Structure formats: C-alpha cells, structure tokens
Amino acid sequence: MEHADLNAVIDRTVALAPVDELMVRRLKKRRLALRDEIARLKDALEPNEPA
C-alpha cells in the first residue's frame, strides 16, 4: 500500500507547476527501496526451486 501511495504522491507532486525536484527524487528513491523490499519478501516466501 505504501508503494501505491508513493506513486500517487509522486504523480501529484510532478503535476504541480513549481516542481520540487529534490522531493521527487527522495520519493522515487523511497519507492524503489520499497519495491526492492517487496521483492525480497516475495522471494523469501516463494523459493525458486521445488523442495
């Protein structure tokens, strides 16, 4: 949910006339970190090789 929320915040921030580039970069970095964390958790729950 937090990842989707960040997408919405990024979209709203970019839509504003005076774009705060630093804030956008920070939000995108946080979104990427969350995506990586989600992928790690999925890998931990679903092993690639059958048992």
C-alpha positions, 0 to 999 in steps of 0.5 A: 500500500505504501508503494501505491501511495508513493506513486500517487504522491509522486504523480501529484507532486510532478503535476504541480507547476513549481516542481520540487525536484529534490522531493521527487527524487527522495520519493522515487528513491523511497519507492524503489527501496520499497519495491526492492523490499517487496521483492525480497519478501516475495522471494523469501516466501516463494523459493525458486526451486521445488523442495 
